[in-house]
Amino acid sequence: MNKNIMLAALFAAGAATADISINGAYEGTLTDGGAATYAQDLDLTLVGSTDGAKVTVMLEDLTGGTAVSTNQVFVETGFEGLNFKGGNYKSQNGSGLMQTTSAVVNQFEAGFSVAGAGITLGQTSGDGNATVDTSLEIAGLNVNVQNASATDRFITVVTNFFGFGTTVETQNTATGRNTALALDTSIAFDESTDVALTGVYMDVKDSVGVTQDDGILGDVSDASGTVKGAVASLNTSIGAVTGKYINKNDLNTYVGELSRGVWTFGHSKTENVDGVTTAEINVNF
């Protein structure tokens, strides 16, 4: 039986006794930077939940014309204050400023609270070495430490500082310390008009430890030294207008975007490189 039909049949059979949800995100991008190209990507998420447990199946990076396979399958449940997650799934260090999600790994984790602090014990299936993540709030600071017992532990601090949403990420590797800072705020001009502003600063000492290729400033996975940038977004009568300035590897990049409905039209120009114009379709269902 076709794998897609079998999967749909299994979910349909369970619909009478469980809550079933299916949602997806489609992205198609037309790029004109010489020879025009079109690329597409579809992610589907199926969730079945019943009796305090939830099973998630994720089919990612579907482009058509290829065999379909599940990328992530995992269960989440709890028992007497203990939260459990197990299966094949991705992990994320920090909030995504410096690093993208990891590759899919067969793993499991158990989380619980002790004296107001959250503790998560995780382990890759078949690996005898466990990781310890901790999270707690101290004087208005939300502090999260991932792989706390390791020398290259990843630390994230989130707070509100004088009206600015503030996120700090830092990790000290054998090569050097990587640190990123993001500040965001909104300035209102009247009841219907405001500008969303975000500023980002990174100090990259170990480029291997920076893997984010689709973050606030776009792709910084090839960055070294200082990275800085700003993003401003304004809702207008013709759509949301966004401007970005990025300084990476001593080169300036300027990006302009207009989002209207499912369409986002953009143009980016980096020093010494031809500009690129894109038209992107985003459909979420």
KEKE-3310 file (N, C-alpha, C; in steps of 0.2 Angstrom, whole numbers, plus 5000, padded with zeros to 4 digits):
npx = (5004:5002:5013:5008:4994:4992:4996:4987:4975:4977:4977:4964:4957:4959:4952:4939:4941:4951:4959:4962:4973:4979:4991:4999:5013:5017:5030:5035:5047:5051:5065:5075:5090:5099:5098:5081:5074:5063:5058:5051:5043:5036:5029:5022:5012:5006:4995:4990:4980:4976:4970:4979:4991:5001:5005:5016:5018:5029:5031:5043:5050:5045:5045:5039:5037:5046:5050:5040:5044:5043:5050:5051:5045:5037:5032:5023:5020:5014:5017:5013:5019:5030:5037:5037:5046:5049:5057:5060:5067:5070:5082:5085:5096:5096:5086:5087:5095:5109:5110:5103:5090:5094:5100:5088:5087:5086:5080:5077:5068:5066:5057:5056:5051:5060:5060:5056:5064:5066:5071:5078:5082:5091:5094:5102:5096:5103:5115:5125:5128:5120:5112:5110:5098:5094:5082:5077:5069:5076:5076:5068:5074:5074:5082:5091:5100:5108:5113:5121:5131:5142:5157:5155:5142:5126:5120:5105:5097:5083:5074:5065:5070:5070:5059:5063:5062:5073:5086:5099:5112:5124:5139:5153:5166:5179:5186:5183:5173:5156:5144:5128:5116:5100:5088:5072:5058:5043:5037:5024:5015:5003:4986:4984:4995:5012:5029:5039:5054:5070:5086:5101:5116:5131:5145:5157:5167:5170:5166:5161:5152:5141:5126:5115:5104:5093:5088:5084:5093:5094:5105:5118:5127:5139:5147:5160:5169:5163:5145:5132:5116:5100:5082:5067:5050:5034:5017:5007:4995:4996:5002:5013:5028:5046:5062:5079:5096:5111:5127:5140:5154:5162:5155:5141:5124:5108:5091:5075:5057:5041:5026:5011:4996:4997:5009:5026:5037:5053:5070:5087:5103:5120:5136:5148:5142:5129:5112:5098:5082:5066:5051:5040:5029:5019:5009:4999:4991)
npy = (4994:5011:5023:5035:5034:5024:5030:5040:5032:5026:5037:5041:5030:5031:5042:5042:5040:5048:5065:5073:5082:5091:5101:5112:5120:5129:5134:5143:5149:5161:5166:5178:5180:5181:5168:5163:5155:5142:5136:5125:5120:5110:5107:5096:5093:5081:5077:5067:5065:5059:5054:5061:5060:5063:5061:5065:5068:5072:5077:5083:5096:5092:5091:5087:5074:5065:5051:5050:5053:5051:5063:5067:5058:5057:5055:5063:5065:5064:5060:5061:5074:5072:5075:5068:5065:5057:5049:5051:5066:5084:5095:5111:5123:5137:5151:5152:5162:5160:5147:5134:5122:5105:5090:5076:5065:5050:5050:5054:5062:5068:5079:5089:5098:5107:5115:5127:5127:5122:5106:5096:5080:5072:5060:5052:5039:5023:5029:5031:5043:5056:5071:5087:5099:5115:5127:5143:5157:5172:5186:5193:5189:5176:5162:5150:5135:5124:5107:5107:5102:5101:5108:5116:5122:5129:5144:5154:5169:5178:5193:5208:5224:5240:5242:5235:5220:5208:5197:5186:5175:5163:5154:5144:5137:5125:5132:5146:5159:5162:5174:5181:5195:5201:5214:5220:5231:5241:5255:5267:5277:5282:5277:5267:5264:5258:5254:5240:5236:5228:5224:5217:5209:5201:5191:5182:5169:5156:5149:5137:5134:5142:5140:5145:5148:5154:5165:5180:5189:5182:5171:5167:5157:5157:5166:5176:5184:5200:5202:5212:5220:5227:5227:5234:5235:5239:5241:5245:5252:5245:5234:5224:5232:5229:5233:5229:5229:5223:5219:5209:5199:5210:5215:5224:5222:5225:5224:5224:5222:5217:5212:5205:5198:5181:5183:5188:5200:5203:5211:5210:5216:5214:5220:5221:5211:5205:5211:5202:5197:5192:5183:5177:5164:5160:5148:5144:5131)
npz = (5000:4996:5005:5009:5008:5017:5029:5030:5032:5044:5053:5050:5055:5069:5072:5078:5091:5096:5096:5081:5071:5057:5049:5038:5030:5016:5005:4991:4980:4969:4960:4954:4949:4938:4929:4930:4943:4951:4967:4978:4994:5006:5022:5032:5047:5057:5071:5084:5098:5114:5130:5138:5131:5117:5100:5087:5070:5058:5042:5032:5021:5008:4991:4980:4967:4972:4984:4998:5015:5033:5043:5057:5071:5086:5104:5116:5134:5151:5168:5185:5187:5180:5164:5148:5133:5118:5104:5087:5083:5081:5089:5098:5101:5111:5106:5093:5088:5085:5081:5071:5070:5075:5067:5064:5078:5086:5101:5119:5132:5149:5159:5174:5189:5202:5216:5210:5199:5182:5176:5164:5159:5146:5133:5120:5111:5115:5119:5133:5139:5148:5146:5154:5156:5162:5169:5175:5184:5188:5196:5187:5175:5163:5163:5154:5153:5143:5142:5154:5162:5153:5146:5135:5137:5133:5134:5137:5140:5143:5144:5149:5145:5150:5142:5130:5122:5126:5121:5125:5120:5123:5120:5125:5117:5112:5104:5105:5112:5107:5105:5106:5104:5105:5102:5104:5100:5099:5091:5092:5081:5079:5083:5074:5068:5069:5071:5070:5078:5077:5083:5081:5087:5085:5091:5084:5087:5085:5071:5067:5077:5074:5066:5061:5047:5042:5050:5060:5054:5042:5033:5043:5045:5039:5045:5053:5066:5069:5068:5063:5063:5058:5059:5052:5052:5045:5045:5031:5019:5008:5012:5022:5025:5025:5030:5030:5037:5036:5042:5038:5039:5035:5025:5018:5018:5010:5012:5005:5008:5003:5010:5005:5008:5003:4997:4996:4991:4987:4987:4988:4991:4991:4995:4981:4974:4963:4964:4970:4966:4972:4973:4984:4989:5003:5011:5023:5032)
capx = (5000:5006:5014:5004:4987:4992:4997:4980:4971:4979:4974:4957:4954:4959:4948:4934:4943:4957:4959:4967:4974:4984:4992:5005:5016:5020:5034:5037:5051:5054:5071:5078:5097:5102:5093:5076:5072:5057:5059:5046:5044:5030:5030:5015:5012:5000:4995:4985:4981:4971:4972:4985:4997:5001:5010:5017:5022:5031:5034:5046:5054:5042:5045:5035:5041:5051:5047:5038:5046:5042:5056:5050:5040:5038:5027:5024:5015:5016:5015:5014:5023:5035:5035:5042:5046:5053:5056:5065:5065:5076:5083:5086:5100:5094:5080:5088:5099:5115:5110:5097:5088:5099:5097:5084:5090:5082:5082:5071:5070:5061:5057:5052:5053:5063:5061:5055:5068:5065:5076:5077:5087:5090:5099:5102:5095:5109:5121:5125:5129:5114:5113:5105:5096:5090:5079:5074:5068:5080:5075:5065:5078:5073:5089:5090:5106:5107:5119:5124:5137:5147:5161:5152:5135:5123:5116:5101:5094:5078:5071:5063:5075:5068:5054:5065:5063:5080:5088:5106:5114:5132:5142:5160:5168:5186:5189:5182:5166:5151:5139:5123:5111:5094:5084:5066:5053:5038:5036:5018:5014:4996:4982:4984:5002:5017:5035:5042:5061:5074:5093:5105:5124:5135:5153:5158:5174:5170:5161:5157:5146:5135:5123:5108:5104:5087:5086:5082:5097:5095:5110:5124:5131:5146:5150:5166:5170:5157:5139:5127:5110:5093:5076:5061:5044:5029:5011:5004:4989:4998:5005:5019:5035:5051:5069:5085:5103:5116:5134:5143:5161:5164:5151:5135:5118:5102:5085:5068:5052:5034:5021:5004:4992:5002:5015:5031:5041:5059:5076:5093:5109:5126:5142:5152:5138:5123:5106:5093:5075:5062:5044:5039:5022:5018:5002:4999:4984)
capy = (5000:5017:5025:5041:5031:5020:5035:5044:5028:5025:5043:5041:5025:5033:5049:5041:5040:5053:5071:5073:5088:5091:5107:5112:5126:5128:5140:5143:5155:5163:5170:5181:5183:5179:5163:5163:5148:5142:5131:5124:5116:5109:5104:5094:5090:5077:5077:5063:5066:5056:5051:5064:5059:5066:5059:5070:5065:5078:5076:5090:5097:5089:5095:5084:5070:5061:5047:5054:5049:5055:5066:5067:5055:5057:5055:5068:5063:5065:5056:5063:5079:5071:5076:5064:5066:5052:5047:5054:5073:5089:5099:5117:5127:5143:5153:5152:5168:5158:5140:5132:5115:5100:5085:5072:5060:5045:5052:5054:5067:5068:5085:5090:5105:5106:5121:5132:5127:5116:5102:5091:5075:5070:5055:5049:5032:5019:5032:5031:5049:5060:5079:5090:5106:5119:5134:5146:5164:5176:5194:5195:5185:5169:5159:5143:5132:5118:5103:5112:5099:5101:5114:5120:5123:5134:5148:5159:5174:5182:5198:5215:5229:5246:5242:5231:5213:5206:5190:5185:5168:5163:5147:5144:5131:5124:5137:5153:5161:5165:5178:5185:5199:5204:5219:5222:5235:5244:5262:5268:5284:5283:5271:5262:5264:5257:5251:5235:5237:5223:5225:5210:5210:5194:5191:5175:5167:5149:5149:5130:5134:5146:5137:5148:5150:5157:5169:5187:5192:5178:5166:5169:5151:5158:5172:5176:5191:5204:5203:5217:5222:5230:5226:5238:5233:5244:5240:5250:5251:5240:5228:5225:5234:5227:5234:5225:5231:5217:5219:5202:5197:5216:5217:5227:5219:5229:5220:5227:5217:5219:5206:5206:5191:5175:5185:5192:5202:5206:5213:5211:5218:5214:5224:5218:5205:5207:5210:5197:5199:5186:5183:5171:5162:5156:5146:5140:5128)
capz = (5000:4996:5012:5011:5009:5024:5035:5031:5034:5051:5056:5050:5059:5076:5073:5082:5099:5097:5093:5076:5068:5052:5047:5034:5028:5009:5003:4984:4979:4962:4961:4947:4950:4932:4926:4935:4946:4956:4972:4983:5000:5010:5028:5035:5054:5060:5078:5087:5105:5118:5137:5141:5127:5110:5095:5082:5064:5054:5035:5030:5015:5002:4985:4974:4962:4976:4989:5005:5021:5039:5046:5064:5074:5093:5108:5122:5139:5157:5174:5191:5187:5175:5157:5144:5126:5115:5097:5082:5083:5081:5095:5097:5106:5112:5103:5086:5085:5083:5079:5068:5073:5074:5063:5068:5082:5090:5108:5124:5138:5155:5163:5180:5192:5208:5220:5205:5193:5178:5175:5159:5157:5140:5131:5113:5111:5114:5121:5140:5142:5148:5146:5159:5155:5168:5167:5181:5183:5193:5196:5180:5170:5162:5161:5152:5152:5140:5143:5159:5164:5148:5145:5130:5138:5129:5139:5135:5145:5140:5149:5146:5148:5148:5136:5125:5123:5126:5121:5125:5119:5123:5121:5125:5114:5113:5099:5108:5114:5103:5109:5102:5107:5100:5106:5099:5102:5094:5092:5089:5079:5081:5086:5069:5064:5073:5068:5074:5077:5080:5082:5082:5087:5086:5091:5083:5088:5083:5066:5067:5082:5072:5060:5058:5040:5041:5056:5059:5049:5036:5034:5047:5046:5036:5048:5058:5069:5071:5064:5066:5059:5061:5055:5053:5048:5045:5041:5027:5016:5002:5015:5027:5022:5029:5028:5034:5036:5039:5041:5040:5036:5033:5019:5020:5014:5011:5010:5005:5007:5004:5011:5004:5007:5003:4993:4999:4986:4990:4984:4992:4988:4995:4991:4976:4972:4960:4968:4969:4967:4974:4974:4988:4991:5009:5012:5030:5033)
cpx = (5004:5007:5010:4997:4987:4992:4990:4975:4971:4976:4967:4953:4954:4955:4942:4935:4949:4955:4964:4967:4980:4985:4998:5007:5019:5024:5036:5041:5053:5059:5074:5085:5101:5097:5088:5075:5066:5059:5053:5047:5038:5031:5023:5016:5005:5000:4989:4986:4975:4974:4978:4992:4996:5007:5010:5021:5023:5034:5036:5050:5052:5042:5042:5040:5046:5047:5046:5040:5044:5049:5056:5044:5041:5032:5028:5018:5018:5014:5017:5020:5029:5033:5040:5041:5051:5052:5062:5063:5071:5076:5085:5090:5098:5087:5081:5092:5105:5115:5103:5095:5093:5096:5093:5088:5085:5084:5076:5073:5064:5062:5053:5054:5055:5064:5061:5059:5066:5071:5074:5083:5086:5095:5097:5101:5101:5116:5120:5126:5123:5116:5108:5104:5092:5087:5076:5073:5072:5079:5073:5069:5076:5079:5088:5097:5105:5114:5124:5130:5143:5151:5158:5145:5133:5119:5112:5098:5089:5075:5068:5067:5073:5063:5057:5065:5070:5082:5096:5108:5122:5134:5150:5163:5176:5190:5189:5174:5162:5145:5134:5118:5106:5090:5078:5061:5048:5037:5029:5018:5007:4992:4983:4990:5008:5023:5038:5050:5065:5081:5096:5113:5126:5142:5154:5165:5175:5164:5157:5151:5140:5132:5117:5109:5098:5084:5084:5086:5098:5101:5116:5129:5138:5150:5156:5167:5164:5151:5134:5122:5104:5088:5070:5055:5038:5023:5008:4998:4990:5001:5010:5025:5040:5058:5074:5091:5107:5123:5137:5149:5163:5161:5144:5130:5112:5096:5079:5063:5045:5029:5014:5000:4997:5008:5020:5036:5047:5065:5081:5099:5115:5132:5146:5148:5131:5117:5102:5086:5071:5055:5042:5031:5022:5011:5002:4991:4984)
cpy = (5006:5020:5031:5039:5028:5025:5038:5039:5027:5031:5043:5036:5027:5039:5048:5041:5045:5060:5071:5080:5088:5098:5107:5119:5125:5135:5139:5149:5155:5168:5172:5184:5181:5174:5162:5156:5148:5135:5131:5119:5116:5105:5102:5091:5087:5076:5073:5063:5062:5054:5054:5062:5062:5064:5063:5067:5071:5075:5083:5090:5093:5094:5093:5080:5065:5057:5051:5049:5054:5057:5065:5063:5055:5058:5060:5066:5065:5060:5059:5068:5078:5071:5072:5065:5061:5050:5050:5061:5077:5092:5106:5120:5134:5145:5154:5158:5165:5151:5138:5125:5110:5095:5080:5066:5056:5047:5052:5059:5067:5075:5085:5096:5103:5113:5127:5132:5121:5113:5097:5086:5072:5065:5053:5042:5028:5022:5033:5037:5053:5067:5081:5098:5109:5125:5136:5154:5167:5183:5196:5192:5178:5166:5151:5140:5125:5114:5106:5109:5099:5108:5119:5121:5129:5138:5154:5163:5178:5187:5204:5220:5236:5247:5238:5224:5211:5199:5189:5177:5168:5155:5147:5137:5131:5130:5144:5153:5164:5168:5182:5189:5202:5208:5220:5226:5237:5251:5264:5276:5286:5277:5265:5260:5263:5253:5246:5236:5231:5225:5219:5212:5203:5195:5184:5173:5160:5148:5142:5130:5139:5143:5140:5150:5153:5161:5176:5190:5188:5173:5169:5163:5152:5164:5171:5183:5194:5204:5208:5218:5224:5228:5231:5236:5238:5242:5246:5248:5246:5234:5229:5226:5233:5229:5231:5228:5226:5219:5212:5201:5204:5218:5219:5224:5223:5225:5224:5222:5220:5213:5208:5200:5186:5177:5189:5194:5205:5207:5213:5212:5218:5217:5219:5211:5208:5206:5204:5199:5192:5188:5176:5170:5158:5155:5142:5138:5123)
cpz = (5000:5003:5014:5012:5016:5030:5036:5034:5042:5055:5056:5054:5067:5077:5078:5090:5100:5094:5087:5073:5063:5050:5043:5032:5021:5008:4996:4983:4972:4963:4954:4949:4944:4929:4932:4937:4951:4960:4976:4989:5004:5016:5030:5042:5055:5067:5080:5094:5109:5125:5139:5137:5120:5106:5089:5076:5060:5047:5032:5023:5009:4996:4979:4970:4966:4981:4995:5011:5027:5042:5054:5067:5082:5097:5114:5127:5145:5162:5180:5191:5183:5168:5153:5137:5123:5108:5093:5081:5083:5088:5093:5102:5106:5108:5095:5083:5082:5079:5076:5072:5071:5069:5067:5071:5085:5097:5113:5129:5143:5158:5169:5184:5199:5211:5215:5199:5189:5176:5169:5158:5151:5138:5124:5114:5110:5117:5129:5143:5142:5148:5151:5157:5161:5166:5174:5179:5189:5192:5189:5174:5169:5159:5160:5150:5149:5140:5148:5162:5159:5148:5140:5130:5135:5134:5136:5140:5141:5146:5145:5149:5145:5142:5130:5126:5121:5126:5121:5124:5119:5124:5120:5122:5115:5109:5102:5109:5109:5107:5104:5106:5103:5105:5101:5103:5097:5096:5088:5087:5080:5083:5081:5066:5069:5069:5073:5073:5080:5078:5084:5082:5089:5086:5090:5083:5085:5077:5065:5072:5080:5065:5058:5051:5038:5047:5055:5054:5043:5038:5037:5048:5043:5039:5053:5060:5071:5066:5067:5061:5062:5056:5057:5049:5050:5041:5037:5023:5010:5005:5020:5023:5027:5026:5033:5032:5039:5037:5043:5036:5032:5026:5021:5015:5015:5008:5010:5004:5007:5004:5010:5003:5008:5000:4997:4993:4989:4985:4989:4988:4993:4991:4987:4973:4969:4964:4966:4971:4968:4974:4978:4990:4998:5010:5018:5031:5038)
residu = (MET:ASN:LYS:ASN:ILE:MET:LEU:ALA:ALA:LEU:PHE:ALA:ALA:GLY:ALA:ALA:THR:ALA:ASP:ILE:SER:ILE:ASN:GLY:ALA:TYR:GLU:GLY:THR:LEU:THR:ASP:GLY:GLY:ALA:ALA:THR:TYR:ALA:GLN:ASP:LEU:ASP:LEU:THR:LEU:VAL:GLY:SER:THR:ASP:GLY:ALA:LYS:VAL:THR:VAL:MET:LEU:GLU:ASP:LEU:THR:GLY:GLY:THR:ALA:VAL:SER:THR:ASN:GLN:VAL:PHE:VAL:GLU:THR:GLY:PHE:GLU:GLY:LEU:ASN:PHE:LYS:GLY:GLY:ASN:TYR:LYS:SER:GLN:ASN:GLY:SER:GLY:LEU:MET:GLN:THR:THR:SER:ALA:VAL:VAL:ASN:GLN:PHE:GLU:ALA:GLY:PHE:SER:VAL:ALA:GLY:ALA:GLY:ILE:THR:LEU:GLY:GLN:THR:SER:GLY:ASP:GLY:ASN:ALA:THR:VAL:ASP:THR:SER:LEU:GLU:ILE:ALA:GLY:LEU:ASN:VAL:ASN:VAL:GLN:ASN:ALA:SER:ALA:THR:ASP:ARG:PHE:ILE:THR:VAL:VAL:THR:ASN:PHE:PHE:GLY:PHE:GLY:THR:THR:VAL:GLU:THR:GLN:ASN:THR:ALA:THR:GLY:ARG:ASN:THR:ALA:LEU:ALA:LEU:ASP:THR:SER:ILE:ALA:PHE:ASP:GLU:SER:THR:ASP:VAL:ALA:LEU:THR:GLY:VAL:TYR:MET:ASP:VAL:LYS:ASP:SER:VAL:GLY:VAL:THR:GLN:ASP:ASP:GLY:ILE:LEU:GLY:ASP:VAL:SER:ASP:ALA:SER:GLY:THR:VAL:LYS:GLY:ALA:VAL:ALA:SER:LEU:ASN:THR:SER:ILE:GLY:ALA:VAL:THR:GLY:LYS:TYR:ILE:ASN:LYS:ASN:ASP:LEU:ASN:THR:TYR:VAL:GLY:GLU:LEU:SER:ARG:GLY:VAL:TRP:THR:PHE:GLY:HIS:SER:LYS:THR:GLU:ASN:VAL:ASP:GLY:VAL:THR:THR:ALA:GLU:ILE:ASN:VAL:ASN:PHE)
# end
